[in-house]
Amino acid sequence: GAEVNLQNSAGWTALVFAAAAGQERVVDLLIRRGAEVNLQNSAGWTALVFAAAAGQERVVDLLIRRGAEVNLQDSDGFTALMDAACTGHERVVELLLQRGAEVNIHSSKSRTALMVAARCGHELVVELLLQRGADADLQTNGGDTALMA
């Protein structure tokens, strides 16, 4: 049989391609055939990150149910929550928070999901994060807060 965790030169696996495209049935099949849900590419991105950034709510839910770590950080310290916040996928942000995503976790430059959502201009995501306990007073390494984004 085929090696389900085989990565291309960018570190993408079949699971990543299927997750980003919202192919829920294919994602489920690949996981059942041994695809590693938390396998990271060279940048530290996982299938969950790609699905969250693409707004694939059903796939995000499936990946979490099948063991994806919601607070796993990439090489820059970003999480699936930060990527969903940056791309403005409010329902995915809510789902990640419901499933244990840490609202105030910070990247290597001390950016939070709130800062990312504000910088990317997603007002509804900003409101949601604040309602869910995001700290607007946290600062980046440079001293910026979410209000300065």
Contact map, one row per residue, 1 for C-alpha under 8 A:
11100000000000000000000000000000000000000000000000000000000000000000000000000000000000000000000000000000000000000000000000000000000000000000000000000
11110000000000000000000000000000000000000000000000000000000000000000000000000000000000000000000000000000000000000000000000000000000000000000000000000
11111100000000000000000000000000000000000000000000000000000000000000000000000000000000000000000000000000000000000000000000000000000000000000000000000
01111100000011100000000000000100111000000000000000000000000000000000000000000000000000000000000000000000000000000000000000000000000000000000000000000
00111110000011100000000000000000011100000000000000000000000000000000000000000000000000000000000000000000000000000000000000000000000000000000000000000
00111111000011000000000000000000000000000000000000000000000000000000000000000000000000000000000000000000000000000000000000000000000000000000000000000
00001111111111000000000000000000000000000000000000000000000000000000000000000000000000000000000000000000000000000000000000000000000000000000000000000
00000111111110000000000000000000000000000000000000000000000000000000000000000000000000000000000000000000000000000000000000000000000000000000000000000
00000011111100000000000000000000000000000000000000000000000000000000000000000000000000000000000000000000000000000000000000000000000000000000000000000
00000011111100000000000000000000000000001100000000000000000000000000000000000000000000000000000000000000000000000000000000000000000000000000000000000
00000011111110000000000000000000000000011100000000000000000000000000000000000000000000000000000000000000000000000000000000000000000000000000000000000
00000011111111111000000000000000000000001000000000000000000000000000000000000000000000000000000000000000000000000000000000000000000000000000000000000
00011111001111111000000000000000000000000000000000000000000000000000000000000000000000000000000000000000000000000000000000000000000000000000000000000
00011110000111111100000000000100000000000000000000000000000000000000000000000000000000000000000000000000000000000000000000000000000000000000000000000
00011000000111111110000001100110001010000000001000000000000000000000000000000000000000000000000000000000000000000000000000000000000000000000000000000
00000000000111111111000000000000000000000000011001100000000000000000000000000000000000000000000000000000000000000000000000000000000000000000000000000
00000000000111111111100000000000000000000000001000000000000000000000000000000000000000000000000000000000000000000000000000000000000000000000000000000
00000000000001111111111101100000000000000000000000000000000000000000000000000000000000000000000000000000000000000000000000000000000000000000000000000
00000000000000111111111100100000000000000000001101100001001100000000000000000000000000000000000000000000000000000000000000000000000000000000000000000
00000000000000011111111000000000000000000000001001101101000000000000000000000000000000000000000000000000000000000000000000000000000000000000000000000
00000000000000001111111000000000000000000000000000100101000000000000000000000000000000000000000000000000000000000000000000000000000000000000000000000
00000000000000000111111100000000000000000000000000100001011000000000000000000000000000000000000000000000000000000000000000000000000000000000000000000
00000000000000000111111111100000000000000000000000000000001000000000000000000000000000000000000000000000000000000000000000000000000000000000000000000
00000000000000000110011111110000000000000000000000000000011001000000000000000000000000000000000000000000000000000000000000000000000000000000000000000
00000000000000000000001111111000000000000000000000000000000000000000000000000000000000000000000000000000000000000000000000000000000000000000000000000
00000000000000100100001111111100000000000000000000000000000000000000000000000000000000000000000000000000000000000000000000000000000000000000000000000
00000000000000100110001111111110000000000000000000000000001000000000000000000000000000000000000000000000000000000000000000000000000000000000000000000
00000000000000000000000111111111000000000000000000000000000001000000000000000000000000000000000000000000000000000000000000000000000000000000000000000
00000000000000000000000011111111100000000000000000000000000000000000000000000000000000000000000000000000000000000000000000000000000000000000000000000
00010000000001100000000001111111111000000000000000000000000000000000000000000000000000000000000000000000000000000000000000000000000000000000000000000
00000000000000100000000000111111111110000000000000000000000000000100000000000000000000000000000000000000000000000000000000000000000000000000000000000
00000000000000000000000000011111111000000000000000000000000000000000000000000000000000000000000000000000000000000000000000000000000000000000000000000
00010000000000000000000000001111111000000000000000000000000000000000000000000000000000000000000000000000000000000000000000000000000000000000000000000
00011000000000000000000000000111111100000000000000000000000000000000000000000000000000000000000000000000000000000000000000000000000000000000000000000
00011000000000100000000000000111111110000000000000000000000000000000000000000000000000000000000000000000000000000000000000000000000000000000000000000
00001000000000000000000000000010011111100000000000000000000000000000000000000000000000000000000000000000000000000000000000000000000000000000000000000
00000000000000100000000000000010001111100000011100000000000000100111000000000000000000000000000000000000000000000000000000000000000000000000000000000
00000000000000000000000000000000000111110000011100000000000000000011100000000000000000000000000000000000000000000000000000000000000000000000000000000
00000000000000000000000000000000000111111000011000000000000000000000000000000000000000000000000000000000000000000000000000000000000000000000000000000
00000000001000000000000000000000000001111111110000000000000000000000000001000000000000000000000000000000000000000000000000000000000000000000000000000
00000000011100000000000000000000000000111111110000000000000000000000000000000000000000000000000000000000000000000000000000000000000000000000000000000
00000000011000000000000000000000000000011111100000000000000000000000000000000000000000000000000000000000000000000000000000000000000000000000000000000
00000000000000000000000000000000000000011111100000000000000000000000000001110000000000000000000000000000000000000000000000000000000000000000000000000
00000000000000000000000000000000000000011111110000000000000000000000000011100000000000000000000000000000000000000000000000000000000000000000000000000
00000000000000000000000000000000000000011111111111000000000000000000000011000000000000000000000000000000000000000000000000000000000000000000000000000
00000000000000010000000000000000000011111001111111000000000000000000000000000000000000000000000000000000000000000000000000000000000000000000000000000
00000000000000111011000000000000000011100000111111100000000000100000000000000000000000000000000000000000000000000000000000000000000000000000000000000
00000000000000000010000000000000000011000000111111110000000100110001010000000001000000000000000000000000000000000000000000000000000000000000000000000
00000000000000000000000000000000000000000000111111111000000000000000000000000011001000000000000000000000000000000000000000000000000000000000000000000
00000000000000010011000000000000000000000000111111111100000000000000000000000001000000000000000000000000000000000000000000000000000000000000000000000
00000000000000010011110000000000000000000000001111111111101100000000000000000000000000000000000000000000000000000000000000000000000000000000000000000
00000000000000000000000000000000000000000000000111111111100100000000000000000001101100001001000000000000000000000000000000000000000000000000000000000
00000000000000000001000000000000000000000000000011111111000000000000000000000001001101101000000000000000000000000000000000000000000000000000000000000
00000000000000000001100000000000000000000000000001111111000000000000000000000000000100100000000000000000000000000000000000000000000000000000000000000
00000000000000000000000000000000000000000000000000111111100000000000000000000000000100101001000000000000000000000000000000000000000000000000000000000
00000000000000000011110000000000000000000000000000111111111100000000000000000000000000000001000000000000000000000000000000000000000000000000000000000
00000000000000000000000000000000000000000000000000110011111110000000000000000000000000000011001000000000000000000000000000000000000000000000000000000
00000000000000000000010100000000000000000000000000000001111111000000000000000000000000000000000000000000000000000000000000000000000000000000000000000
00000000000000000010011100100000000000000000000000100001111111100000000000000000000000000000000000000000000000000000000000000000000000000000000000000
00000000000000000010000000000000000000000000000100110001111111110000000000000000000000000001000000000000000000000000000000000000000000000000000000000
00000000000000000000000000000000000000000000000000000000111111111000000000000000000000000000001000000000000000000000000000000000000000000000000000000
00000000000000000000000100010000000000000000000000000000011111111100000000000000000000000000000000000000000000000000000000000000000000000000000000000
00000000000000000000000000000000000010000000001100000000001111111111000000000000000000000000000000000000000000000000000000000000000000000000000000000
00000000000000000000000000000000000000000000000100000000000111111111110000000000000000000000000000100000000000000000000000000000000000000000000000000
00000000000000000000000000000000000000000000000000000000000011111111000000000000000000000000000000000000000000000000000000000000000000000000000000000
00000000000000000000000000000010000010000000000000000000000001111111000000000000000000000000000000000000000000000000000000000000000000000000000000000
00000000000000000000000000000000000011000000000000000000000000111111100000000000000000000000000000000000000000000000000000000000000000000000000000000
00000000000000000000000000000000000011000000000100000000000000111111110000000000000000000000000000000000000000000000000000000000000000000000000000000
00000000000000000000000000000000000001000000000000000000000000010011111100000000000000000000000000000000000000000000000000000000000000000000000000000
00000000000000000000000000000000000000000000000100000000000000010001111100000011100000000000000100111000000000000000000000000000000000000000000000000
00000000000000000000000000000000000000000000000000000000000000000000111110000011100000000000000000011100000000000000000000000000000000000000000000000
00000000000000000000000000000000000000000000000000000000000000000000111111000011000000000000000000000000000000000000000000000000000000000000000000000
00000000000000000000000000000000000000000001100000000000000000000000001111111111000000000000000000000000001000000000000000000000000000000000000000000
00000000000000000000000000000000000000010011100000000000000000000000000111111110000000000000000000000000000000000000000000000000000000000000000000000
00000000000000000000000000000000000000000011000000000000000000000000000011111100000000000000000000000000000000000000000000000000000000000000000000000
00000000000000000000000000000000000000000010000000000000000000000000000011111100000000000000000000000000001110000000000000000000000000000000000000000
00000000000000000000000000000000000000000000000000000000000000000000000011111110000000000000000000000000011110000000000000000000000000000000000000000
00000000000000000000000000000000000000000000000000000000000000000000000011111111011000000000000000000000011100000000000000000000000000000000000000000
00000000000000000000000000000000000000000000000010000000000000000000011111001111111000000000000000000000000000000000000000000000000000000000000000000
00000000000000000000000000000000000000000000000111011000000000000000011110000111111100000000000100000000000000000000000000000000000000000000000000000
00000000000000000000000000000000000000000000000000010000000000000000011000000011111110000000100110001010000000001000000000000000000000000000000000000
00000000000000000000000000000000000000000000000000000000000000000000000000000111111111000000000000000000000000011101100000000000000000000000000000000
00000000000000000000000000000000000000000000000010011000000000000000000000000111111111100000000000000000000000001000000000000000000000000000000000000
00000000000000000000000000000000000000000000000000011110000000000000000000000001111111111101100000000000000000000000000000000000000000000000000000000
00000000000000000000000000000000000000000000000000000000000000000000000000000000111111111100100000000000000000001101100001001000000000000000000000000
00000000000000000000000000000000000000000000000000001000000000000000000000000000011111111000000000000000000000001001101101000000000000000000000000000
00000000000000000000000000000000000000000000000000001110000000000000000000000000001111111000000000000000000000000000100101000000000000000000000000000
00000000000000000000000000000000000000000000000000000000000000000000000000000000000111111100000000000000000000000000100101001000000000000000000000000
00000000000000000000000000000000000000000000000000011010000000000000000000000000000111111111100000000000000000000000000000001000000000000000000000000
00000000000000000000000000000000000000000000000000000000000000000000000000000000000110011111110000000000000000000000000000011001000000000000000000000
00000000000000000000000000000000000000000000000000000000100000000000000000000000000000001111111000000000000000000000000000000000000000000000000000000
00000000000000000000000000000000000000000000000000010011100100000000000000000000000100001111111100000000000000000000000000000000000000000000000000000
00000000000000000000000000000000000000000000000000000000000000000000000000000000100110001111111110000000000000000000000000001000000000000000000000000
00000000000000000000000000000000000000000000000000000000000000000000000000000000000000000111111111000000000000000000000000000001000000000000000000000
00000000000000000000000000000000000000000000000000000000100010000000000000000000000000000011111111100000000000000000000000000000000000000000000000000
00000000000000000000000000000000000000000000000000000000000000000000010000000001100000000001111111111000000000000000000000000000000000000000000000000
00000000000000000000000000000000000000000000000000000000000000000000000000000000100000000000111111111110000000000000000000000000000100000000000000000
00000000000000000000000000000000000000000000000000000000000000000000000000000000000000000000011111111000000000000000000000000000000000000000000000000
00000000000000000000000000000000000000000000000000000000000000010000010000000000000000000000001111111000000000000000000000000000000000000000000000000
00000000000000000000000000000000000000000000000000000000000000000000011000000000000000000000000111111100000000000000000000000000000000000000000000000
00000000000000000000000000000000000000000000000000000000000000000000011000000000100000000000000111111110000000000000000000000000000000000000000000000
00000000000000000000000000000000000000000000000000000000000000000000001000000000000000000000000010011111100000000000000000000000000000000000000000000
00000000000000000000000000000000000000000000000000000000000000000000000000000000100000000000000010001111100000011000000000000000100111000000000000000
00000000000000000000000000000000000000000000000000000000000000000000000000000000000000000000000000000111110000011100000000000000000011100000000000000
00000000000000000000000000000000000000000000000000000000000000000000000000000000000000000000000000000111111000011000000000000000000000000000000000000
00000000000000000000000000000000000000000000000000000000000000000000000000001100000000000000000000000001111111111000000000000000000000000000000000000
00000000000000000000000000000000000000000000000000000000000000000000000010011100000000000000000000000000111111110000000000000000000000000000000000000
00000000000000000000000000000000000000000000000000000000000000000000000000011100000000000000000000000000011111100000000000000000000000000000000000000
00000000000000000000000000000000000000000000000000000000000000000000000000011000000000000000000000000000011111100000000000000000000000000001100000000
00000000000000000000000000000000000000000000000000000000000000000000000000000000000000000000000000000000011111110000000000000000000000000011100000000
00000000000000000000000000000000000000000000000000000000000000000000000000000000000000000000000000000000011111111011000000000000000000000011000000000
00000000000000000000000000000000000000000000000000000000000000000000000000000000010000000000000000000011111001111111000000000000000000000000000000000
00000000000000000000000000000000000000000000000000000000000000000000000000000000111011000000000000000011110000111111100000000000100000000000000000000
00000000000000000000000000000000000000000000000000000000000000000000000000000000010010000000000000000001000000011111110000001100110001110000000001000
00000000000000000000000000000000000000000000000000000000000000000000000000000000000000000000000000000000000000111111111000000000000000000000000011101
00000000000000000000000000000000000000000000000000000000000000000000000000000000010011000000000000000000000000111111111100000000000000000000000001001
00000000000000000000000000000000000000000000000000000000000000000000000000000000010011110000000000000000000000001111111111101100000000000000000000000
00000000000000000000000000000000000000000000000000000000000000000000000000000000000000000000000000000000000000000111111111100100000000000000000001101
00000000000000000000000000000000000000000000000000000000000000000000000000000000000001000000000000000000000000000011111111000000000000000000000001001
00000000000000000000000000000000000000000000000000000000000000000000000000000000000001110000000000000000000000000001111111000000000000000000000000000
00000000000000000000000000000000000000000000000000000000000000000000000000000000000000000000000000000000000000000000111111100000000000000000000000000
00000000000000000000000000000000000000000000000000000000000000000000000000000000000011110000000000000000000000000000111111111100000000000000000000000
00000000000000000000000000000000000000000000000000000000000000000000000000000000000000000000000000000000000000000000110011111110000000000000000000000
00000000000000000000000000000000000000000000000000000000000000000000000000000000000000000100000000000000000000000000000001111111000000000000000000000
00000000000000000000000000000000000000000000000000000000000000000000000000000000000010011100100000000000000000000100100001111111100000000000000000000
00000000000000000000000000000000000000000000000000000000000000000000000000000000000000000000000000000000000000000100110001111111110000000000000000000
00000000000000000000000000000000000000000000000000000000000000000000000000000000000000000000000000000000000000000000000000111111111000000000000000000
00000000000000000000000000000000000000000000000000000000000000000000000000000000000000000100010000000000000000000000000000011111111100000000000000000
00000000000000000000000000000000000000000000000000000000000000000000000000000000000000000000000000000010000000001100000000001111111111000000000000000
00000000000000000000000000000000000000000000000000000000000000000000000000000000000000000000000000000000000000000100000000000111111111110000000000000
00000000000000000000000000000000000000000000000000000000000000000000000000000000000000000000000000000000000000000000000000000011111111000000000000000
00000000000000000000000000000000000000000000000000000000000000000000000000000000000000000000000010000010000000000000000000000001111111000000000000000
00000000000000000000000000000000000000000000000000000000000000000000000000000000000000000000000000000011000000000000000000000000111111100000000000000
00000000000000000000000000000000000000000000000000000000000000000000000000000000000000000000000000000011000000000100000000000000111111110000000000000
00000000000000000000000000000000000000000000000000000000000000000000000000000000000000000000000000000001000000000100000000000000010011111100000000000
00000000000000000000000000000000000000000000000000000000000000000000000000000000000000000000000000000000000000000100000000000000010001111100000011100
00000000000000000000000000000000000000000000000000000000000000000000000000000000000000000000000000000000000000000000000000000000000000111110000011000
00000000000000000000000000000000000000000000000000000000000000000000000000000000000000000000000000000000000000000000000000000000000000111111000011000
00000000000000000000000000000000000000000000000000000000000000000000000000000000000000000000000000000000000001100000000000000000000000001111111111000
00000000000000000000000000000000000000000000000000000000000000000000000000000000000000000000000000000000000011100000000000000000000000000111111110000
00000000000000000000000000000000000000000000000000000000000000000000000000000000000000000000000000000000000011000000000000000000000000000011111100000
00000000000000000000000000000000000000000000000000000000000000000000000000000000000000000000000000000000000000000000000000000000000000000011111100000
00000000000000000000000000000000000000000000000000000000000000000000000000000000000000000000000000000000000000000000000000000000000000000011111110000
00000000000000000000000000000000000000000000000000000000000000000000000000000000000000000000000000000000000000000000000000000000000000000011111111111
00000000000000000000000000000000000000000000000000000000000000000000000000000000000000000000000000000000000000000010000000000000000000011111001111111
00000000000000000000000000000000000000000000000000000000000000000000000000000000000000000000000000000000000000000111011000000000000000011110000111111
00000000000000000000000000000000000000000000000000000000000000000000000000000000000000000000000000000000000000000010010000000000000000010000000111111
00000000000000000000000000000000000000000000000000000000000000000000000000000000000000000000000000000000000000000000000000000000000000000000000111111
00000000000000000000000000000000000000000000000000000000000000000000000000000000000000000000000000000000000000000011011000000000000000000000000111111
